[in-house]
Amino acid sequence: MTASSIALDKAPQVTVVVSHQPVTREPVWVKWLLITVGLGWFAALLLLPLATVFIQALTPGLAFFWHAISEPDALSALGLTALVTLCSVPLNVLFGLAAAWAIARFRFPGRQLLITIIDLPFSVSPVIAGLMFVLMFGSRGWFGDWLSEHDIKIIFATPGIILATTFITVPFVVRELLPQMEARGPEEEEAAIMLGASGLQMFWRVTLPGIRWSLMYGVLLCTARAVGEFGAVSVVSGHIRGQTNTLPLHIEILYNEYQTGAAFAVASLLALFGIFTLLGETLLARLRGQPTKSH
């Protein structure tokens, strides 16, 4: 027997005990206190205002509610909101796909600048964004004289509202797509090209299936912001009844004219859209977390 083996035999035996108990354990009252504070805060800031909107909307009666949401100015605001959303969201989808592809797949001068510009609507007040378009396309703006000569109206008209809404909603799609595309990497796309797929085939069969949940989530967020945008649209719209008022602007006008019941009735439409948006986000989050089934 060697000296090293004798030393090992005489060494004290150490028993490692693995405990399944948490390292720290808060008292029960602390847990329930935090839960109570969280639920109370949630109820006070979210549930109570939301419930107030529906209560105030339905208190005058269903006939009054239906009249408020079906009168000509309300229908015009609803139609304009839908038109602006249907124009701005597809534009941002196209831009988001192109920008996310360029940033995730290429390294080029100005790449970081492009990322910064994409985040610009998050850091600039919507009112300032609206004023920028007025400075560019207003009657005294940079292109005002040329637009007047060609009888093209952007500010205080539908095109200006679409431009302002598109600018405000730029980051949502690209910011959802970019992390997913960077995480996936270009390997599958390169393999598809090497196997003879065209660029369009690669996009539809390889790229799009991999980013579909992120794309849908970005579209949902973009749509929700487009429907509810107020600040930038308020600056460029001119508040012309029946022509340039979206739903948020129509609600403001009704409230300022002391038509509180009608204002809450129209506001309930936006509240319902917000609820459906949250339900859609929850559904997409669950679908996004499910493993992909192999066929």
C-alpha positions in Angstrom: 0.0 0.0 0.0 1.4 3.3 -1.0 1.6 6.4 1.1 -1.0 8.2 -1.0 -3.6 5.4 -0.6 -3.0 5.4 3.2 -3.6 9.2 3.3 -6.9 8.7 1.3 -8.1 6.0 3.7 -7.5 8.3 6.7 -9.1 11.3 5.1 -12.5 12.2 6.6 -15.5 11.2 4.7 -17.7 14.2 3.6 -21.4 13.6 3.0 -23.1 16.1 0.7 -26.7 16.6 1.6 -28.9 18.0 -1.3 -31.8 19.9 0.1 -34.9 20.5 -2.0 -36.0 23.4 0.2 -35.6 26.9 -1.3 -32.6 28.9 -0.1 -34.8 31.7 1.1 -38.4 31.5 2.3 -40.5 34.5 2.8 -43.3 34.5 5.4 -46.7 33.7 4.1 -48.0 37.2 4.9 -45.3 38.7 2.7 -46.5 36.6 -0.3 -50.1 37.6 0.2 -49.3 41.2 0.7 -47.4 41.4 -2.6 -50.3 39.6 -4.4 -52.8 41.9 -2.8 -50.8 45.0 -3.8 -50.3 43.7 -7.3 -54.0 42.9 -7.9 -55.1 46.1 -6.3 -52.8 48.1 -8.5 -54.0 46.2 -11.6 -57.7 46.7 -10.6 -57.3 50.4 -9.9 -55.3 51.4 -13.0 -56.8 49.0 -15.6 -60.0 47.2 -14.6 -61.7 50.1 -12.9 -61.2 52.6 -15.8 -62.2 49.9 -18.4 -65.3 49.1 -16.4 -66.2 52.8 -16.1 -66.1 53.2 -19.9 -68.6 50.4 -20.5 -70.8 51.5 -17.6 -71.0 55.1 -18.8 -71.6 53.9 -22.4 -74.5 51.6 -21.5 -76.1 53.7 -18.8 -78.2 55.9 -21.2 -79.6 52.7 -22.8 -79.0 50.5 -25.8 -81.0 52.8 -28.1 -78.8 55.8 -27.2 -75.7 53.6 -27.5 -76.6 52.4 -31.0 -77.5 55.9 -32.1 -74.1 57.2 -30.9 -72.1 54.7 -32.8 -74.2 54.7 -35.9 -74.6 58.4 -36.6 -72.9 59.7 -39.7 -69.9 61.4 -38.0 -69.1 58.2 -36.0 -69.4 56.0 -39.1 -67.1 58.3 -41.0 -64.6 58.2 -38.2 -64.8 54.4 -38.0 -64.3 54.2 -41.8 -61.4 56.5 -41.8 -59.7 54.6 -38.9 -60.1 51.4 -40.8 -58.8 52.9 -44.0 -55.7 54.4 -42.3 -55.0 51.1 -40.5 -55.4 49.1 -43.7 -52.9 51.4 -45.4 -50.3 51.9 -42.7 -50.0 48.3 -41.4 -49.2 46.6 -44.8 -46.6 49.4 -45.4 -45.0 48.6 -42.1 -45.1 44.9 -42.8 -43.1 45.4 -46.0 -40.7 47.8 -44.4 -40.3 45.6 -41.3 -39.5 42.5 -43.4 -37.0 44.4 -45.5 -35.3 46.2 -42.6 -35.1 43.1 -40.4 -33.7 41.0 -43.3 -31.0 43.7 -44.1 -30.0 44.2 -40.4 -30.0 40.5 -39.5 -28.3 39.1 -42.6 -25.8 41.8 -43.7 -23.1 44.1 -42.3 -23.0 47.4 -44.0 -22.0 51.0 -43.3 -24.9 52.8 -41.5 -26.4 49.6 -40.1 -26.4 51.0 -36.5 -27.8 54.3 -37.8 -30.7 52.4 -39.5 -31.5 50.6 -36.1 -31.5 54.0 -34.4 -33.8 55.6 -37.0 -36.2 52.7 -36.7 -36.5 53.4 -32.9 -37.0 57.1 -33.5 -40.8 57.0 -33.2 -40.3 55.6 -29.7 -38.3 58.6 -28.6 -40.1 61.4 -30.4 -43.4 62.7 -29.1 -46.3 61.9 -31.5 -47.2 65.6 -31.5 -43.6 66.5 -32.7 -44.0 63.8 -35.4 -47.2 65.4 -36.6 -45.5 68.9 -36.7 -42.6 67.4 -38.8 -45.1 66.4 -41.5 -46.8 69.9 -41.3 -43.3 71.4 -41.8 -42.7 69.2 -44.8 -46.1 69.1 -46.5 -48.1 72.1 -45.1 -49.0 75.1 -47.1 -45.9 76.9 -45.8 -43.8 73.8 -45.6 -40.8 72.7 -47.7 -43.0 71.1 -50.4 -46.0 73.3 -49.9 -45.7 75.5 -53.0 -45.2 72.5 -55.3 -48.1 70.6 -53.8 -50.4 73.6 -54.2 -49.4 74.0 -57.8 -50.3 70.4 -58.5 -53.4 70.5 -56.4 -52.2 67.8 -54.1 -53.4 68.0 -50.5 -51.6 66.0 -47.8 -52.0 68.0 -44.6 -55.6 68.2 -43.3 -56.4 65.3 -45.5 -56.3 61.5 -45.5 -52.8 61.1 -47.0 -51.3 63.1 -44.1 -53.1 60.9 -41.5 -51.8 57.8 -43.2 -48.2 59.2 -43.3 -48.3 60.2 -39.6 -49.8 56.8 -38.5 -47.3 54.9 -40.6 -44.4 56.8 -39.1 -45.6 56.3 -35.5 -46.1 52.5 -36.1 -42.8 51.8 -37.9 -40.9 50.0 -35.1 -43.4 47.4 -34.1 -43.1 44.9 -36.9 -39.3 45.2 -37.4 -38.6 45.0 -33.7 -40.5 41.7 -33.4 -38.9 40.2 -36.4 -35.3 41.2 -35.8 -34.5 39.1 -32.7 -36.1 36.1 -34.2 -34.2 36.4 -37.5 -30.9 37.0 -35.7 -31.4 34.0 -33.5 -32.2 31.7 -36.4 -29.2 32.6 -38.4 -28.8 32.2 -42.2 -27.9 28.5 -42.3 -31.3 27.1 -43.4 -31.7 29.8 -46.0 -28.2 29.2 -47.4 -29.0 25.5 -47.5 -32.2 26.1 -49.5 -30.3 28.3 -52.0 -27.6 25.6 -52.4 -30.3 23.0 -53.1 -31.6 25.1 -56.0 -34.4 27.2 -54.4 -35.0 30.6 -55.8 -35.1 33.7 -53.6 -38.9 33.7 -53.5 -39.1 30.0 -52.8 -36.6 30.4 -50.0 -38.6 33.2 -48.4 -42.0 31.4 -48.6 -40.8 27.9 -47.5 -37.9 28.6 -45.2 -37.8 32.2 -43.9 -41.5 33.0 -43.5 -42.5 29.7 -41.6 -39.7 30.4 -39.1 -40.8 34.0 -38.3 -44.6 33.7 -38.8 -45.4 34.0 -35.1 -43.2 37.1 -34.6 -44.7 38.6 -37.8 -48.2 38.0 -36.6 -47.4 39.5 -33.2 -45.8 42.6 -34.8 -48.8 43.0 -37.0 -51.1 42.8 -34.0 -49.2 45.5 -32.1 -48.9 47.7 -35.1 -52.7 47.5 -35.8 -53.5 48.3 -32.2 -51.3 51.4 -32.2 -52.6 52.5 -35.6 -56.2 52.3 -34.4 -55.6 54.2 -31.2 -53.1 56.8 -32.4 -54.1 60.3 -31.3 -51.2 62.9 -31.1 -49.7 62.8 -34.5 -53.1 62.4 -36.2 -54.5 65.3 -34.2 -51.9 67.6 -35.6 -52.2 66.7 -39.3 -55.9 66.1 -39.5 -57.4 69.5 -39.0 -60.4 68.0 -37.1 -62.8 68.3 -40.0 -66.0 66.6 -39.1 -67.0 63.7 -41.3 -63.7 64.0 -43.2 -60.5 63.8 -41.2 -61.6 62.7 -37.8 -60.5 59.2 -36.7 -62.2 57.5 -33.8 -59.9 58.9 -31.1 -60.4 62.4 -32.5 -64.2 61.9 -32.7 -64.2 60.9 -29.1 -62.3 64.0 -28.1 -64.7 66.3 -30.0 -67.8 64.6 -28.4 -66.3 65.0 -24.9 -65.3 68.6 -25.4 -68.9 69.3 -26.6 -70.2 67.7 -23.3 -71.7 64.8 -25.1 -70.3 62.5 -22.5 -72.6 59.5 -23.1 -71.9 59.5 -26.8 -68.2 59.9 -26.2 -68.1 56.9 -23.9 -70.2 54.9 -26.4 -67.7 55.4 -29.1 -64.8 54.9 -26.7 -66.2 51.5 -25.8 -65.5 50.4 -29.4 -61.8 51.2 -28.9 -61.9 49.5 -25.5 -63.4 46.3 -27.1 -60.7 46.4 -29.7 -58.1 46.7 -27.0 -59.6 43.7 -25.2 -59.5 41.6 -28.4 -55.9 42.7 -29.0 -54.9 41.4 -25.5 -56.7 38.1 -26.2 -55.0 37.9 -29.5 -51.6 38.5 -27.9 -52.3 35.8 -25.3 -53.3 33.3 -28.0 -50.2 34.1 -30.1 -48.0 33.7 -27.1 -49.4 30.2 -26.4 -49.1 29.2 -30.0 -45.6 30.6 -30.2 -44.5 28.5 -27.2 -45.9 25.2 -28.7 -43.3 22.9 -30.3 -43.6 22.6 -34.0 -45.2 19.3 -35.1 -43.3 17.2 -37.6 -45.2 15.7 -40.5 
